[in-house]
Amino acid sequence: MIEKSLKLPCGAIIKNRIAKSAMSENMADAGHAPGFKFTNLYSTWARGGAGLVITGNVMLDLNALGEPHNVVIEKDHECLEELHAWAKAGTQNDTHLWMQINHPGKQSPKFLSNTPMAPSAIAYESHMKNMFNKPRALTAQEIGEIVERFAYTSEKAKSAGFTGVQIHGAHGYLVSQFLSPRHNQRTDQWGGSLENRMKFVIDVYQAIRVAVGPNFPIGIKLNSADFQKGGFSEEDSMQVVKTLSELGMDLIEISGGTYEAPKMMEGAKKKDSTVKREAYFLEYCEKVKKLIDTPLLLTGGFRSKEGMEEALATGACEMIGLARSLAIDPDFPNKLISNEDVKSQVRPLTSGIKAVDKIIPIEITWYTEQLHRMGKGKDPVPNASVIMSVLRTVFGIGSAMLRRTRA
Ligand SMILES: Cc1cc2nc3c(=O)[nH]c(=O)nc-3n(C[C@H](O)[C@H](O)[C@H](O)COP(=O)(O)O)c2cc1C
């Protein structure tokens, strides 16, 4: 089943059922352009055999970054030459290459944003408040401008040769903040009822569709739930999936959680009967699939060919999303397609010091280093030391903060 092609509602065809899910590269040039490291990395992934490769999140505003070295595409900062080279590298081997487009909202770290913008002026609680400043609420005009930016960046991706775009609607960033009743407490047309909370994502989708036309794939990555008290619930999520599906979304990627409750990297607690199934959000897909025909891409937890084939066989999803596995073995899709019984070597990571594991998002920083190796033309090192990676991260964050305060 994995090797079968898939036709999307817009007519595009993806050569097999494996997608490389978005992983933020955080390795743009000083000017936020995607340099030669992107062509190296995406050539490697395109040759690795996935039918669809989704880029790490590309930002649409130089003043709204999630990480210091994000790629940014906005008016007068289109980086067209670099974008063309990136698209050419990533579409080799008949690979679909989609650009994931994101606005971090209030999830922009303190050393990058003094006052980030969000649906409402609600500060994070818990450990997040040490990392992110209290945001201010977006004005109606600013909301309209961000919608236009999503469309502008999408149009540039298309003209550079990317074969699709994906809206990042998951993991607690701006789209996800609008959807969440915990983070969106607006009293105007963008807040309150679910209908109002989903207006932003609908506006974004429709603006992109106008910009790229009916035959160009548009996808979205969405949470099955935020797993937070008073947050975006499973029932909300199903309604959003149904609405976006009716509007013509081509592919809906299912994830879950936010950096307050990072279930996208570890899964929610499962019933004993389903522990055997690798995928974190398969049960959700089984439920939502009954409401829609739009293809679903399920991401999170897949490690074995058997687990992937089983998930596809349930009919609950049409594609399998892989992230960490492809950061340590970019050739994994080729192996999956040609071998009966391959398994990813992804393992839980720990520094061995509980307090450090709590402060440093090791699952992100360690894997990002593997992407950087491939960007430099080197092979990943699946057994690289976690503690050395933590030390490099602490030093890297320190110097980025210093540069920022000096600038
Ligand atoms: C280093 C790293 C960076 C990530 N960056 C993104 C991102 O930019 N956008 C996104 O939607 N998900 C991002 N993710 C989440 C993955 O796409 C995926 O949802 C998650 O890792 C679970 O899949 P896996 O079990 O196959 O790794 C990132 C994950 C990692 C490890």
The ligand as a Tripos MOL2 file, in Angstrom:
@<TRIPOS>MOLECULE
LIG
   31    33     1     0     0
SMALL
NO_CHARGES

@<TRIPOS>ATOM
      1 C1         13.7210   19.1170   14.8450 C.3       1 LIG1
      2 C2         12.2370   19.1560   14.6640 C.ar      1 LIG1
      3 C3         11.6500   20.2790   14.1090 C.ar      1 LIG1
      4 C4         10.2670   20.3210   13.8750 C.ar      1 LIG1
      5 N1          9.7490   21.4120   13.2340 N.ar      1 LIG1
      6 C5          8.4490   21.3830   12.8460 C.ar      1 LIG1
      7 C6          7.9370   22.4230   12.0190 C.ar      1 LIG1
      8 O1          8.6400   23.3490   11.5930 O.2       1 LIG1
      9 N2          6.6320   22.3450   11.7000 N.ar      1 LIG1
     10 C7          5.8130   21.3190   12.0990 C.ar      1 LIG1
     11 O2          4.6520   21.2890   11.7470 O.2       1 LIG1
     12 N3          6.2870   20.3260   12.8800 N.ar      1 LIG1
     13 C8          7.5850   20.3220   13.2460 C.ar      1 LIG1
     14 N4          8.0770   19.2710   13.9570 N.ar      1 LIG1
     15 C9          7.1850   18.1460   14.3440 C.3       1 LIG1
     16 C10         7.2230   17.0080   13.3080 C.3       1 LIG1
     17 O3          6.7720   17.4160   12.0350 O.3       1 LIG1
     18 C11         6.3610   15.8090   13.7520 C.3       1 LIG1
     19 O4          5.0280   16.2590   13.8950 O.3       1 LIG1
     20 C12         6.8310   15.1710   15.0650 C.3       1 LIG1
     21 O5          8.2410   15.0840   15.1050 O.3       1 LIG1
     22 C13         6.2540   13.7640   15.2410 C.3       1 LIG1
     23 O6          6.6070   12.9250   14.1850 O.3       1 LIG1
     24 P1          7.7690   11.7700   14.3470 P.3       1 LIG1
     25 O7          7.3290   10.8920   15.4830 O.co2     1 LIG1
     26 O8          7.7760   11.0620   13.0060 O.co2     1 LIG1
     27 O9          9.0350   12.4850   14.6310 O.co2     1 LIG1
     28 C14         9.4470   19.2200   14.2340 C.ar      1 LIG1
     29 C15        10.0480   18.0900   14.8330 C.ar      1 LIG1
     30 C16        11.4180   18.0440   15.0250 C.ar      1 LIG1
     31 C17        12.0370   16.8100   15.6090 C.3       1 LIG1
@<TRIPOS>BOND
     1     1     2 1
     2     2     3 ar
     3     2    30 ar
     4     3     4 ar
     5     4     5 ar
     6     4    28 ar
     7     5     6 ar
     8     6     7 ar
     9     6    13 1
    10     7     8 2
    11     7     9 ar
    12     9    10 ar
    13    10    11 2
    14    10    12 ar
    15    12    13 ar
    16    13    14 ar
    17    14    15 1
    18    14    28 ar
    19    15    16 1
    20    16    17 1
    21    16    18 1
    22    18    19 1
    23    18    20 1
    24    20    21 1
    25    20    22 1
    26    22    23 1
    27    23    24 1
    28    24    25 2
    29    24    26 1
    30    24    27 1
    31    28    29 ar
    32    29    30 ar
    33    30    31 1
@<TRIPOS>SUBSTRUCTURE
     1 LIG1         1 GROUP 0 **** ****
